[in-house]
Amino acid sequence: MQESPLSASRRSKSSRRWLDRHVNDDYVHRARAEGYRSRAAYKLLELQQRDALLRPGMTVVDLGAAPGGWSQVAATLVGKRGRIIAMDLLAMDPIDGVEFIQADFREDAALAQLHQLLDGQAVDLVLSDMAPNVSGMKAVDQPRSIYLVELALDFAASTLKPGGCLAVKAFHGEGFDDLVRTLRSRFERVVSRKPKASRPQSRETYLVAKGFRVG
């Protein structure tokens, strides 16, 4: 079906607004100056400052990793004794100390690859910056977002050590409160964070869950 001129015009205006924000974004400029692959690195750095998620020697799985901002931060903080496994549907240039799998985490085959690479090794921290491809329709985007969080939680529940942690991106809307209740049933402490690097107009928030309860 041919796209209507009105629809194309709206999309063009939206694209221009995004480009203007990106070009004038202080965090984008900082990321370039400080060698981070994305402005998202500052979100994890703030979570680290507030919640002390990462420590030397930890085993970390980074879901939705590309282009690699979170993996860069994590690799630096866990050091050479630590281990980072990253996954994304998109390709990602290599990062020292990071094992990368290009696969769709929603697929069983991708999950099997992760478990095979872990080979029974328990995980200290699961990070998820996954987000759906946004359609602009809240009724579509919100369930997709919640589904990704649920998948990350299922994976965390099958791999985390007792006392382990999960930090996951979620969007406010239908299902969010139920999600928080589910996390609180599995973890000792759950807090919601809105890092300064998150754009004010974005509905995204980060749920930080610490103290995983096994069983």
TORMAR-820179 format. One record per residue: x, z, y of N, C-alpha, C in turn. Coordinates in nm, 4 decimals, always signed. Atoms other than C-alpha are relative to their C-alpha. Last residue first. Example, Ala and Ser with C-alpha at 12.3 -4.5 7.8 and 13.67 -1.06 7.14 Angstrom:
     n.east       n.up    n.north    ca.east      ca.up   ca.north     c.east       c.up    c.north
    -0.0820    -0.0060    -0.1190    +1.3670    +0.7140    -0.1060    -0.0770    +0.0730    +0.1090
    +0.0890    +0.0000    -0.1190    +1.2300    +0.7800    -0.4500    +0.0900    +0.0000    +0.1200
END
This chain:
     n.east       n.up    n.north    ca.east      ca.up   ca.north     c.east       c.up    c.north
    +0.1113    -0.0350    +0.0886    +1.3063    +4.4363    -2.0880    -0.1296    +0.0201    +0.0723
    +0.0062    +0.0778    +0.1240    +1.6112    +4.4501    -1.8613    -0.1178    +0.0472    -0.0841
    +0.0407    -0.0827    +0.1124    +1.5539    +4.5869    -1.5121    -0.0125    -0.0874    -0.1251
    +0.0846    +0.0616    +0.1024    +1.7479    +4.3959    -1.2475    -0.0260    +0.0978    -0.1143
    +0.0268    -0.1001    +0.1027    +1.8855    +4.6172    -0.9701    -0.0933    -0.0512    -0.1076
    -0.1183    -0.0652    +0.0567    +1.8689    +4.3965    -0.6628    -0.0429    +0.1018    -0.1050
    +0.0421    -0.0962    +0.1014    +1.6146    +4.1422    -0.5378    +0.1240    +0.0561    -0.0684
    -0.1198    -0.0559    +0.0617    +1.6758    +3.9535    -0.2145    -0.0440    +0.1127    -0.0935
    +0.0313    -0.1229    +0.0718    +1.3863    +3.7332    -0.1089    +0.1260    +0.0446    -0.0750
    -0.0801    -0.0244    +0.1193    +1.4866    +3.4769    +0.1474    -0.0375    +0.1351    -0.0583
    -0.0547    -0.1350    -0.0021    +1.2444    +3.3326    +0.4006    +0.0813    +0.0161    -0.1274
    -0.0848    -0.0514    +0.1070    +1.1375    +2.9820    +0.4824    +0.0402    +0.1444    +0.0253
    +0.0690    -0.1081    +0.0701    +0.8411    +2.9155    +0.7089    +0.0890    +0.0639    -0.1069
    +0.0094    +0.0119    +0.1454    +1.0637    +2.7136    +0.9435    -0.0732    +0.1198    -0.0597
    +0.1266    +0.0641    +0.0357    +0.9895    +2.7099    +1.3180    -0.0199    -0.0125    -0.1503
    +0.1168    -0.0842    -0.0306    +1.2602    +2.9671    +1.3897    -0.1329    -0.0608    -0.0446
    +0.0638    +0.0476    -0.1222    +1.5312    +2.7642    +1.2107    -0.1296    +0.0774    +0.0246
    +0.1256    +0.0669    +0.0337    +1.7054    +2.9773    +0.9527    -0.0682    -0.0419    +0.1294
    -0.0257    +0.1429    +0.0172    +2.0581    +3.0499    +1.0776    -0.1221    -0.0763    -0.0499
    -0.0009    +0.0629    -0.1326    +1.9413    +3.3867    +1.2111    +0.0221    -0.1506    -0.0107
    -0.1305    +0.0103    -0.0663    +1.8622    +3.4882    +0.8542    -0.0106    -0.0718    +0.1345
    +0.0072    +0.1242    -0.0777    +1.4994    +3.5764    +0.7725    +0.1310    -0.0130    +0.0761
    -0.0942    +0.0229    -0.1098    +1.5201    +3.8393    +0.4981    -0.0279    -0.1354    +0.0670
    +0.0174    +0.1338    -0.0552    +1.2618    +3.9872    +0.2620    +0.0917    -0.0147    +0.1207
    +0.0181    +0.0083    -0.1454    +1.3587    +4.2890    +0.0552    -0.0139    -0.1470    +0.0399
    +0.0263    +0.1367    -0.0454    +1.3250    +4.3761    -0.3141    -0.0232    +0.0034    +0.1509
    +0.0162    +0.0115    -0.1457    +1.4704    +4.6881    -0.4765    -0.0175    -0.1465    +0.0376
    +0.0108    -0.1308    -0.0631    +1.4662    +4.8136    -0.8358    -0.0328    -0.0108    +0.1489
    -0.1204    -0.0456    -0.0698    +1.3977    +4.4732    -0.9874    -0.0261    +0.1340    +0.0698
    -0.1189    +0.0291    +0.0808    +1.1512    +4.3382    -1.2467    +0.1287    +0.0537    +0.0597
    +0.0202    -0.0518    +0.1353    +0.8154    +4.4731    -1.1238    +0.1243    -0.0178    -0.0871
    -0.0110    -0.1467    -0.0046    +0.9292    +4.4298    -0.7654    -0.0248    +0.0639    -0.1357
    -0.1405    -0.0371    -0.0139    +0.9919    +4.0618    -0.8321    +0.0168    +0.1521    -0.0028
    -0.0661    +0.0300    +0.1276    +0.6380    +4.0148    -0.9601    +0.1466    +0.0409    +0.0049
    +0.0407    -0.1024    +0.0965    +0.4953    +4.1923    -0.6548    +0.0669    -0.0220    -0.1355
    -0.0712    -0.1228    -0.0356    +0.6983    +3.9669    -0.4247    -0.0355    +0.1118    -0.0984
    -0.1389    +0.0180    +0.0391    +0.5661    +3.6592    -0.6044    +0.0812    +0.1259    +0.0282
    -0.0039    -0.0175    +0.1460    +0.2095    +3.7792    -0.5735    +0.1421    -0.0106    -0.0516
    +0.0145    -0.1439    +0.0263    +0.2653    +3.8178    -0.1985    +0.0026    +0.0300    -0.1501
    -0.1219    -0.0717    -0.0393    +0.4008    +3.4630    -0.1712    -0.0095    +0.1484    -0.0346
    -0.0838    -0.0327    +0.1147    +0.1216    +3.2981    -0.3728    +0.1230    +0.0818    +0.0338
    +0.0722    -0.0400    +0.1200    -0.0439    +3.1305    -0.0758    +0.0962    +0.0224    -0.1164
    +0.1228    +0.0735    +0.0258    +0.1862    +3.1141    +0.2221    -0.0645    +0.0517    -0.1260
    +0.1205    -0.0798    -0.0213    +0.5327    +3.2192    +0.3310    -0.1228    -0.0878    -0.0185
    +0.0738    +0.0323    -0.1216    +0.8018    +2.9984    +0.1838    -0.1245    +0.0878    +0.0084
    +0.1440    +0.0151    +0.0221    +1.0642    +3.1097    -0.0662    -0.0652    -0.0317    +0.1340
    +0.0782    +0.0479    -0.1144    +1.4423    +3.0960    -0.0920    -0.1458    -0.0147    -0.0396
    +0.0720    +0.1254    +0.0170    +1.5978    +3.3104    -0.3625    -0.0781    -0.0362    +0.1250
    +0.0320    +0.0325    -0.1390    +1.8533    +3.5874    -0.3923    -0.0576    -0.1403    +0.0007
    +0.0551    +0.1330    -0.0241    +1.8665    +3.7446    -0.7398    -0.0254    -0.0133    +0.1491
    +0.0712    +0.0322    -0.1236    +2.0714    +4.0458    -0.8460    -0.0469    -0.1456    +0.0028
    -0.0356    +0.1235    -0.0688    +2.2031    +4.2182    -1.1572    -0.0931    -0.0327    +0.1157
    -0.0462    -0.0304    -0.1346    +2.1437    +4.5835    -1.2487    +0.0366    -0.1220    +0.0816
    +0.0758    -0.1131    -0.0554    +2.1279    +4.5028    -1.6196    +0.0567    +0.0367    +0.1373
    -0.0395    -0.1287    +0.0539    +2.3127    +4.1722    -1.6538    -0.0984    +0.1066    +0.0489
    -0.0604    -0.1065    -0.0813    +2.1231    +3.8599    -1.5597    +0.0417    +0.1212    -0.0832
    -0.1469    +0.0034    -0.0081    +2.0746    +3.5672    -1.7996    +0.0630    +0.1173    +0.0733
    -0.0616    +0.0302    +0.1298    +1.7164    +3.5444    -1.9273    +0.1519    +0.0102    +0.0015
    +0.0430    -0.0996    +0.0987    +1.5491    +3.7203    -1.6347    +0.0658    -0.0223    -0.1355
    -0.0684    -0.1271    -0.0275    +1.7530    +3.5115    -1.3905    -0.0342    +0.1034    -0.1062
    -0.1405    +0.0163    +0.0385    +1.6305    +3.1901    -1.5525    +0.0765    +0.1306    +0.0198
    -0.0040    +0.0097    +0.1468    +1.2688    +3.3019    -1.5336    +0.1435    -0.0121    -0.0492
    +0.0199    -0.1350    +0.0537    +1.3223    +3.4095    -1.1719    +0.0046    +0.0000    -0.1524
    -0.1236    -0.0750    -0.0248    +1.4697    +3.0715    -1.0779    -0.0107    +0.1414    -0.0564
    -0.1005    +0.0509    +0.0934    +1.1753    +2.8958    -1.2436    +0.1322    +0.0754    +0.0158
    +0.0339    -0.0515    +0.1327    +0.9308    +3.1203    -1.0568    +0.1003    -0.0480    -0.1049
    -0.0392    -0.1411    +0.0023    +1.1055    +3.0418    -0.7295    -0.0266    +0.0599    -0.1378
    -0.1464    -0.0046    +0.0060    +1.0787    +2.6700    -0.8002    +0.0506    +0.1441    -0.0032
    -0.0416    +0.0401    +0.1350    +0.7075    +2.7045    -0.8799    +0.1522    +0.0064    -0.0146
    +0.0187    -0.1171    +0.0860    +0.6469    +2.8946    -0.5562    +0.0471    -0.0302    -0.1417
    -0.0997    -0.1003    -0.0371    +0.7947    +2.6064    -0.3573    -0.0076    +0.1213    -0.0915
    -0.1289    +0.0498    +0.0481    +0.5889    +2.3457    -0.5414    +0.1112    +0.1001    +0.0289
    -0.0096    -0.0207    +0.1449    +0.2750    +2.5525    -0.4873    +0.1320    -0.0490    -0.0586
    -0.0081    -0.1422    +0.0330    +0.3516    +2.5667    -0.1120    +0.0041    +0.0253    -0.1510
    -0.1362    -0.0525    -0.0098    +0.4335    +2.1971    -0.0668    +0.0109    +0.1450    -0.0451
    -0.0866    +0.0597    +0.1018    +0.1047    +2.0543    -0.1926    +0.1356    +0.0690    -0.0022
    +0.0653    -0.0210    +0.1289    -0.1515    +2.2641    -0.0050    +0.0804    -0.0562    -0.1151
    -0.0247    -0.1369    +0.0451    +0.0897    +2.2772    +0.2898    -0.0580    +0.0259    -0.1383
    +0.1308    -0.0548    +0.0355    +0.0871    +1.8993    +0.3290    +0.0205    +0.1366    -0.0642
    +0.0709    -0.0294    -0.1229    +0.4004    +1.7899    +0.5141    -0.1391    +0.0545    -0.0241
    +0.0947    +0.1082    -0.0292    +0.5310    +1.6200    +0.2033    -0.0673    +0.0176    +0.1351
    +0.1164    -0.0382    -0.0797    +0.8393    +1.8391    +0.1729    -0.0852    -0.1217    +0.0324
    +0.0080    +0.1054    -0.0995    +1.0741    +1.7583    -0.1127    -0.1304    +0.0193    +0.0768
    +0.0598    +0.1272    +0.0396    +1.0749    +2.0960    -0.2805    +0.0195    -0.1061    +0.1075
    +0.1226    +0.0238    -0.0751    +1.3241    +2.3697    -0.1971    -0.0573    -0.1334    -0.0453
    +0.0815    +0.1161    +0.0351    +1.6093    +2.5233    -0.3931    -0.1244    -0.0069    +0.0883
    +0.0392    +0.0567    -0.1292    +1.8359    +2.7716    -0.2149    -0.0855    -0.1246    -0.0241
    +0.0821    +0.1209    +0.0005    +1.8624    +2.9776    -0.5314    -0.0396    -0.0363    +0.1428
    +0.0353    +0.0454    -0.1341    +2.1346    +3.2321    -0.5992    -0.0871    -0.1245    -0.0123
    +0.0580    +0.1346    -0.0058    +2.1580    +3.4127    -0.9313    -0.0403    -0.0263    +0.1444
    +0.0817    +0.0401    -0.1145    +2.3946    +3.7107    -0.9396    -0.0486    -0.1431    -0.0179
    +0.0155    -0.1095    -0.0959    +2.5804    +3.9107    -1.2029    -0.1006    -0.0331    +0.1102
    -0.0152    +0.0379    -0.1403    +2.5374    +3.6681    -1.4926    -0.0224    +0.1222    +0.0890
    +0.1034    -0.0543    -0.0889    +2.5874    +3.7449    -1.8621    +0.0362    -0.0280    +0.1454
    -0.0538    -0.0871    -0.1041    +2.8126    +3.5156    -2.0656    -0.1126    +0.0462    +0.0923
    +0.0291    -0.1408    +0.0248    +2.6311    +3.3813    -2.3716    +0.0523    +0.0965    +0.1041
    -0.0406    -0.0367    +0.1365    +2.7919    +3.0388    -2.3616    -0.0172    +0.1498    -0.0256
    -0.0166    -0.1463    -0.0031    +2.7518    +3.0106    -1.9830    +0.0455    +0.0538    -0.1353
    -0.1207    -0.0280    -0.0778    +2.8143    +2.6364    -2.0064    +0.0266    +0.1497    +0.0086
    -0.1151    +0.0425    +0.0801    +2.5617    +2.5996    -2.2870    +0.1303    +0.0320    +0.0724
    -0.0213    -0.1005    +0.1045    +2.3059    +2.8054    -2.0976    +0.1211    -0.0359    -0.0861
    -0.0448    -0.1252    -0.0617    +2.3429    +2.5822    -1.7940    +0.0318    +0.1052    -0.1045
    -0.1387    +0.0189    -0.0443    +2.3244    +2.2641    -1.9977    +0.0558    +0.1272    +0.0611
    -0.0842    -0.0072    +0.1200    +2.0082    +2.3894    -2.1737    +0.1475    -0.0173    +0.0363
    -0.0090    -0.1417    +0.0357    +1.8466    +2.4533    -1.8366    +0.0897    +0.0193    -0.1218
    -0.0890    -0.0613    -0.0989    +1.9259    +2.0973    -1.7353    +0.0201    +0.1474    -0.0306
    -0.1372    +0.0424    +0.0311    +1.7750    +1.9607    -2.0571    +0.1006    +0.0623    +0.0964
    -0.0535    -0.0838    +0.1082    +1.4590    +2.1650    -2.0048    +0.1450    -0.0340    -0.0319
    +0.0008    +0.0610    +0.1322    +1.3972    +1.9878    -1.6725    +0.0640    +0.0930    -0.1036
    +0.1355    -0.0073    +0.0540    +1.3021    +2.1732    -1.3540    -0.0080    -0.0539    -0.1426
    +0.0221    -0.1323    +0.0590    +1.6711    +2.2346    -1.2821    -0.1395    +0.0142    -0.0600
    +0.1245    -0.0495    -0.0576    +1.7210    +1.8606    -1.2279    -0.0365    +0.1310    -0.0691
    +0.1178    +0.0076    +0.0855    +2.0830    +1.7815    -1.3095    -0.1187    +0.0596    +0.0741
    +0.1001    +0.0784    -0.0722    +2.4276    +1.7435    -1.1585    -0.1179    -0.0229    -0.0935
    +0.0837    +0.0818    +0.0872    +2.6245    +2.0302    -1.3103    -0.0986    -0.0759    +0.0885
    +0.1223    +0.0618    -0.0504    +2.9096    +2.1808    -1.1087    -0.0685    -0.0840    -0.1071
    +0.0395    +0.0940    +0.1050    +3.1782    +2.4307    -1.2016    -0.1366    -0.0566    +0.0378
    +0.1433    +0.0184    +0.0248    +3.3139    +2.5921    -0.8838    -0.0208    -0.1047    -0.1093
    +0.0588    -0.1193    +0.0571    +3.6635    +2.7391    -0.8445    -0.1474    -0.0102    -0.0316
    -0.0906    -0.0797    +0.0836    +3.7849    +2.4717    -0.6069    -0.0710    +0.1253    -0.0492
    -0.0469    -0.1174    -0.0739    +3.4901    +2.2715    -0.4758    +0.0882    +0.0800    -0.0945
    -0.0594    -0.1173    +0.0653    +3.4143    +1.9207    -0.6032    +0.0409    +0.1093    +0.0990
    -0.1449    +0.0142    +0.0086    +3.1845    +1.6879    -0.4056    +0.0607    +0.1281    -0.0561
    -0.0717    -0.0922    -0.0874    +2.8180    +1.7383    -0.4870    +0.1489    -0.0206    -0.0189
    -0.1443    -0.0111    +0.0245    +2.5722    +1.4881    -0.6346    +0.0627    +0.0976    +0.0998
    -0.0874    +0.0899    -0.0750    +2.2022    +1.5558    -0.5970    +0.1463    +0.0220    -0.0375
    +0.0426    +0.1348    +0.0360    +1.9760    +1.7161    -0.8581    +0.0889    -0.1043    +0.0669
    +0.0908    +0.0666    -0.0923    +2.1706    +2.0358    -0.8057    -0.0352    -0.1371    -0.0558
    +0.0830    +0.1105    +0.0499    +2.3565    +2.2925    -1.0096    -0.0827    -0.0583    +0.1129
    +0.0954    +0.0547    -0.0959    +2.6411    +2.5345    -0.9410    -0.0770    -0.1154    -0.0626
    +0.0594    +0.1196    +0.0590    +2.8373    +2.7605    -1.1761    -0.1100    -0.0467    +0.0942
    +0.1154    +0.0581    -0.0672    +3.0671    +3.0063    -0.9990    -0.0432    -0.1232    -0.0787
    +0.0420    +0.1292    +0.0525    +3.3087    +3.2348    -1.1850    -0.1271    -0.0444    +0.0730
    +0.1429    +0.0245    +0.0119    +3.5091    +3.5298    -1.0608    -0.0289    -0.1381    -0.0561
    +0.0481    -0.0706    +0.1197    +3.8684    +3.6315    -1.1253    -0.1498    -0.0220    -0.0234
    -0.0446    +0.0711    +0.1204    +3.9904    +3.3644    -0.8813    -0.0451    +0.0687    -0.1283
    -0.1426    +0.0155    +0.0271    +3.7878    +3.5051    -0.5935    +0.0301    -0.0669    -0.1332
    -0.0220    -0.0496    +0.1367    +3.4281    +3.6264    -0.5931    +0.1454    -0.0161    -0.0413
    +0.0221    -0.1444    +0.0127    +3.4107    +3.6062    -0.2120    +0.0196    +0.0526    -0.1420
    -0.0961    -0.0779    -0.0782    +3.5708    +3.2645    -0.1591    -0.0131    +0.1493    -0.0287
    -0.1317    +0.0158    +0.0632    +3.3761    +3.1029    -0.4416    +0.1063    +0.0804    +0.0727
    -0.0063    -0.0801    +0.1223    +3.0487    +3.2457    -0.3075    +0.1381    -0.0072    -0.0645
    -0.0015    -0.1414    -0.0353    +3.0999    +3.1111    +0.0442    +0.0188    +0.0863    -0.1249
    -0.1244    -0.0268    -0.0719    +3.1904    +2.7636    -0.0789    +0.0127    +0.1488    +0.0326
    -0.1065    -0.0080    +0.1011    +2.9076    +2.7688    -0.3330    +0.1347    +0.0266    +0.0651
    +0.0073    -0.1309    +0.0656    +2.6607    +2.8499    -0.0556    +0.1101    +0.0159    -0.1030
    -0.0292    -0.1082    -0.0937    +2.7730    +2.5550    +0.1554    -0.0019    +0.1375    -0.0636
    -0.1011    -0.0942    +0.0467    +2.7882    +2.3127    -0.1362    +0.0320    +0.1153    +0.0923
    -0.1344    +0.0587    +0.0116    +2.6083    +1.9886    -0.0511    +0.1116    +0.1002    -0.0301
    -0.0524    +0.1067    -0.0863    +2.4353    +2.0580    -0.2810    -0.0482    +0.0166    +0.1450
    -0.1271    -0.0274    -0.0669    +2.3693    +2.3965    -0.4458    +0.0449    -0.1050    +0.1013
    +0.0269    +0.0747    -0.1224    +2.0046    +2.3914    -0.5433    +0.1210    +0.0011    +0.0909
    +0.0979    +0.1052    +0.0259    +2.0817    +2.6671    -0.7915    -0.0390    -0.0689    +0.1307
    +0.0517    +0.0482    -0.1283    +2.4014    +2.8734    -0.7557    -0.0907    -0.1200    -0.0255
    +0.0616    +0.1318    +0.0171    +2.4894    +3.0752    -1.0671    -0.0691    -0.0359    +0.1309
    +0.1098    +0.0386    -0.0879    +2.7328    +3.3617    -1.0107    -0.0507    -0.1380    -0.0379
    +0.0467    +0.1277    +0.0523    +2.9744    +3.5519    -1.2358    -0.1297    -0.0336    +0.0730
    +0.1376    +0.0210    +0.0451    +3.1422    +3.8274    -1.0334    -0.0194    -0.1388    -0.0625
    +0.0130    -0.0037    +0.1450    +3.5152    +3.8992    -1.0221    -0.1395    -0.0277    -0.0528
    -0.1015    +0.0648    +0.0814    +3.5339    +3.9884    -0.6524    -0.0283    +0.0151    -0.1491
    -0.1210    -0.0813    +0.0117    +3.2021    +4.0940    -0.4993    +0.1018    -0.0742    -0.0852
    -0.1152    +0.0594    +0.0680    +2.8952    +3.9104    -0.3743    +0.1210    +0.0918    +0.0033
    +0.0350    +0.0636    +0.1271    +2.5524    +4.0506    -0.2905    +0.1217    -0.0387    -0.0827
    -0.1191    -0.0118    +0.0862    +2.6519    +4.2972    -0.0190    -0.0254    -0.0573    -0.1393
    +0.0371    -0.0448    +0.1335    +2.2968    +4.3174    +0.1250    +0.1152    +0.0061    -0.0999
    +0.1068    -0.0996    +0.0032    +2.3297    +4.2893    +0.5020    -0.0200    +0.0618    -0.1382
    -0.0280    -0.1084    -0.0950    +2.6650    +4.1147    +0.5411    -0.1029    +0.1115    -0.0127
    -0.1129    -0.0767    +0.0508    +2.6117    +3.9080    +0.2270    +0.0300    +0.1195    +0.0902
    +0.0510    -0.0780    +0.1133    +2.2678    +3.7986    +0.3429    +0.1108    +0.0873    -0.0587
    +0.0795    -0.1102    -0.0565    +2.4279    +3.6992    +0.6737    -0.0607    +0.0859    -0.1102
    -0.0926    -0.0953    -0.0607    +2.6994    +3.4989    +0.4953    -0.0761    +0.1181    +0.0613
    -0.0551    -0.0846    +0.1053    +2.4328    +3.3389    +0.2775    +0.0969    +0.1028    +0.0571
    +0.1106    -0.0788    +0.0555    +2.2424    +3.2138    +0.5807    +0.0529    +0.0936    -0.1075
    +0.0164    -0.1176    -0.0861    +2.5669    +3.1100    +0.7483    -0.1188    +0.0853    -0.0438
    -0.1030    -0.0992    +0.0318    +2.6512    +2.8764    +0.4590    -0.0214    +0.1285    +0.0801
    +0.0559    -0.0999    +0.0921    +2.3177    +2.7011    +0.5160    +0.1015    +0.1071    -0.0371
    +0.0368    -0.1177    -0.0795    +2.4742    +2.5261    +0.8175    -0.0556    +0.1104    -0.0884
    +0.1340    -0.0015    -0.0580    +2.6307    +2.2867    +0.5696    -0.0212    +0.1277    +0.0793
    +0.0678    +0.1267    +0.0244    +2.9609    +2.1769    +0.4219    -0.1400    -0.0059    +0.0593
    +0.1099    -0.0134    +0.0959    +3.1579    +2.4596    +0.5744    -0.0761    -0.1313    -0.0109
    -0.0252    +0.0596    +0.1307    +3.4953    +2.3845    +0.7334    -0.1071    +0.0211    -0.1044
    -0.0545    -0.1002    +0.0911    +3.4875    +2.6211    +1.0300    +0.0117    -0.0487    -0.1437
    -0.1245    -0.0577    -0.0521    +3.4473    +2.3578    +1.3041    +0.0666    +0.0925    -0.1007
    -0.1031    +0.1047    -0.0080    +3.1918    +2.1529    +1.1103    +0.1342    +0.0596    +0.0425
    -0.0334    +0.0390    +0.1368    +2.9917    +2.4600    +1.0149    +0.1097    -0.1058    -0.0003
    -0.0869    -0.1027    +0.0583    +3.0057    +2.5901    +1.3707    +0.0451    -0.0388    -0.1399
    -0.1318    +0.0121    -0.0631    +2.8688    +2.2627    +1.5078    +0.0973    +0.1028    -0.0573
    -0.0578    +0.1260    +0.0481    +2.5816    +2.2654    +1.2589    +0.1404    -0.0172    +0.0562
    -0.0516    -0.0261    +0.1345    +2.5187    +2.6320    +1.3387    +0.0584    -0.1259    -0.0637
    -0.1268    -0.0732    -0.0076    +2.4933    +2.5559    +1.7109    +0.0596    +0.0226    -0.1381
    +0.0040    -0.1263    +0.0728    +2.2239    +2.2919    +1.6487    +0.1374    +0.0672    +0.0021
    -0.0177    -0.1082    -0.0977    +2.2109    +2.0209    +1.9160    +0.0062    +0.1380    -0.0632
    -0.1137    +0.0323    -0.0866    +2.2670    +1.7270    +1.6798    +0.0306    +0.1150    +0.0948
    -0.1228    -0.0047    +0.0786    +2.0380    +1.8791    +1.4155    +0.1226    -0.0204    +0.0890
    -0.0307    -0.1398    +0.0337    +1.7544    +1.9581    +1.6556    +0.1350    +0.0096    -0.0696
    -0.0350    -0.0690    -0.1247    +1.7662    +1.6048    +1.7994    +0.0375    +0.1457    -0.0265
    -0.1347    +0.0423    -0.0376    +1.7773    +1.4542    +1.4517    +0.0451    +0.0695    +0.1272
    -0.0959    -0.0631    +0.0906    +1.4751    +1.6569    +1.3382    +0.1426    -0.0344    +0.0413
    -0.0055    -0.1429    -0.0336    +1.2791    +1.5539    +1.6491    +0.1001    +0.0721    -0.0877
    -0.0775    -0.0148    -0.1236    +1.3738    +1.1903    +1.5917    +0.0107    +0.1465    +0.0411
    -0.1418    +0.0220    +0.0314    +1.2594    +1.2066    +1.2316    +0.0860    +0.0183    +0.1230
    -0.0456    -0.1185    +0.0721    +0.9253    +1.3578    +1.3358    +0.1482    -0.0106    -0.0316
    -0.0113    -0.1074    -0.0987    +0.8767    +1.0811    +1.5941    +0.0516    +0.1283    -0.0650
    -0.1140    +0.0301    -0.0851    +0.9545    +0.8152    +1.3320    +0.0217    +0.1095    +0.1031
    -0.1194    -0.0313    +0.0768    +0.7158    +0.9760    +1.0827    +0.1245    -0.0232    +0.0842
    -0.0107    -0.1450    +0.0136    +0.4385    +0.9795    +1.3408    +0.1274    +0.0388    -0.0732
    -0.0364    -0.0546    -0.1309    +0.5034    +0.6156    +1.4321    +0.0175    +0.1505    -0.0072
    -0.1423    +0.0282    -0.0204    +0.5038    +0.5081    +1.0657    +0.0484    +0.0593    +0.1315
    -0.0753    -0.0857    +0.0902    +0.1690    +0.6796    +1.0139    +0.1495    -0.0174    +0.0193
    +0.0118    -0.1374    -0.0487    +0.0222    +0.5145    +1.3218    +0.0805    +0.0961    -0.0841
    -0.0888    -0.0188    -0.1157    +0.1576    +0.1717    +1.2232    -0.0033    +0.1426    +0.0534
    +0.0641    +0.0311    -0.1272    -0.0138    +0.2073    +0.8830    +0.0986    +0.0201    +0.1143
    +0.0124    -0.1169    -0.0862    +0.2025    +0.1982    +0.5728    -0.0604    -0.0400    +0.1329
    -0.0791    +0.0084    -0.1218    +0.1337    -0.0953    +0.3429    -0.0250    +0.1211    +0.0880
    +0.0849    +0.0000    -0.1196    +0.0000    +0.0000    +0.0000    +0.0881    +0.0000    +0.1241
END
